[in-house]
């Protein structure tokens, strides 16, 4: 039985489409996103919080949170930290080569009533990464605490 050329081509296109949807091409796509902004790139649209750790200060309690954010479609990660105090910073670190991106300028989120900053992205396709961050209490003078997420 002979299969037509059109049918063979349709099968090939279908196989490529399935492979791309499954993420076979994701590594090359993710590598090109090192250092890009997760919001302007569109990667934040499907992001999840893969890991999260409260930043607690002695005698004060929780002063902030550090998160490792992950985009399944882009296969990238970035760090986000937020706090009632405006003195904060975060880094995302890819463990394979210690590639890191950081932020240290906070912005105010009036809806949440907190300051935040987020890093640029690093490729996370088939790699492990973690986030580290620091926040202070609302006075910005005391209660500074750094924390690390587990790897993802």
NORSUL-V957403 format. One record per backbone hydrogen bond with DSSP energy under -1.0 kcal/mol. NH is the residue of the N-H (numbers start at 1). CO is the residue of the C=O. If there is no record, write none. Layout:
nh: (NH | NH)
co: (CO | CO)
This chain:
nh: (8 | 9 | 10 | 11 | 12 | 13 | 14 | 15 | 16 | 17 | 18 | 19 | 20 | 21 | 22 | 23 | 24 | 26 | 29 | 30 | 31 | 32 | 33 | 34 | 35 | 36 | 41 | 42 | 44 | 45 | 47 | 48 | 50 | 50 | 51 | 53 | 55 | 57 | 60 | 61 | 63 | 64 | 65 | 66 | 67 | 68 | 69 | 70 | 71 | 75 | 76 | 77 | 78 | 80 | 81 | 82 | 83 | 88 | 89 | 90 | 91 | 92 | 93 | 94 | 95 | 98 | 101 | 103 | 107 | 109 | 113 | 114 | 115 | 116 | 117 | 119 | 121 | 122 | 124 | 127 | 130 | 132 | 133 | 134 | 135 | 137 | 140 | 145 | 147 | 149 | 152)
co: (4 | 5 | 6 | 7 | 8 | 9 | 10 | 11 | 12 | 13 | 14 | 15 | 16 | 17 | 18 | 20 | 19 | 23 | 25 | 26 | 27 | 28 | 30 | 31 | 121 | 33 | 37 | 39 | 38 | 42 | 44 | 70 | 48 | 68 | 68 | 66 | 64 | 61 | 57 | 57 | 55 | 55 | 82 | 53 | 80 | 51 | 78 | 48 | 76 | 71 | 71 | 122 | 69 | 67 | 117 | 65 | 115 | 86 | 134 | 103 | 132 | 101 | 130 | 99 | 128 | 94 | 92 | 90 | 116 | 114 | 109 | 109 | 83 | 107 | 81 | 79 | 36 | 77 | 75 | 124 | 93 | 91 | 147 | 89 | 145 | 142 | 137 | 135 | 133 | 131 | 129)
